[in-house]
Amino acid sequence: MSKITFIARMTCRPEHEPEFVKHCLALQEHVRANEPDTLLYEFFRLREPHRYVVLESFRSEEAEHRHMNSKILAELAPKISACLDGTWVREYFDAIE
């Protein structure tokens, strides 16, 4: 199966930014340490106020499914979502071959 890569854009409610950042960094650290088939998993602050993205790339569709069904994501995703103003928007990338 081929690599899965996407960006997810989101807006954080200003009053929840410190909590949001804490949860995002905890998730990022866990993924990097425990998911070897995750090629890239990094949160970024955009230059627009209260806007963030996460870049995710997985070796395969199966690796993405493992991540999406992980215990840590089940624990932290609701906490991250509770900090958002709205939801996130994903954009998928395909390699140029």
NORPEBEL-V32526 format. One record per pair of residues at least 4 apart in sequence whose ideal C-beta (glycine too) atoms are under 8 Angstrom apart, sorted by the first residue. I is the first residue (numbers start at 0). GAP is how many residues later the second one is. Records with the same first field share a line. If there is no record, write none. Layout:
I: GAP + GAP
This chain:
0: 59 + 60 + 61
1: 58 + 59 + 93
2: 36 + 54 + 55 + 56 + 57 + 92
3: 52 + 53 + 54 + 56 + 57 + 59 + 60 + 88
4: 34 + 35 + 50 + 51 + 52 + 53 + 87 + 88 + 89 + 90
5: 49 + 50 + 51 + 84 + 85 + 86 + 87
6: 46 + 47 + 48 + 49 + 83 + 84 + 86
7: 45 + 46 + 48 + 80 + 81 + 82 + 83
8: 37 + 42 + 43 + 44 + 79 + 80 + 82
9: 41 + 42 + 43 + 44 + 74 + 76 + 77 + 78 + 79
10: 39 + 40 + 41 + 73 + 74 + 75
11: 4 + 5 + 8 + 38 + 39 + 40 + 71 + 72 + 73
12: 4 + 37 + 70 + 71 + 72
13: 35 + 36
15: 4 + 66 + 67
16: 4 + 33 + 66
17: 4
18: 4 + 60 + 64
19: 4 + 32 + 60 + 63 + 64
20: 4
21: 4
22: 4 + 53 + 56 + 57 + 60
23: 4 + 19 + 28 + 30 + 56
24: 4 + 18
25: 4 + 50
26: 4 + 45 + 46 + 49 + 53
27: 4 + 13 + 14 + 15
28: 4
29: 4 + 5 + 42
30: 4 + 7 + 10 + 36 + 41
31: 6 + 9
33: 38
34: 6 + 28 + 31 + 32 + 35
36: 21 + 22 + 23 + 25 + 26 + 29
37: 18 + 19 + 20 + 21 + 25 + 29
38: 18 + 19 + 20
39: 15 + 16 + 17
40: 13 + 14 + 15 + 16
41: 12 + 13
42: 9 + 10 + 11
43: 8 + 9 + 10 + 11
44: 6 + 7
45: 5 + 6 + 7
46: 4
49: 35
55: 8 + 11
57: 5 + 6 + 9
58: 4
59: 4
60: 4
61: 4
62: 4
63: 4
64: 4
65: 4
66: 6
67: 5
68: 4 + 5
69: 4
70: 4
71: 4
72: 4
73: 4
74: 4
75: 4
76: 4
77: 4
78: 4
79: 4
80: 6
83: 4
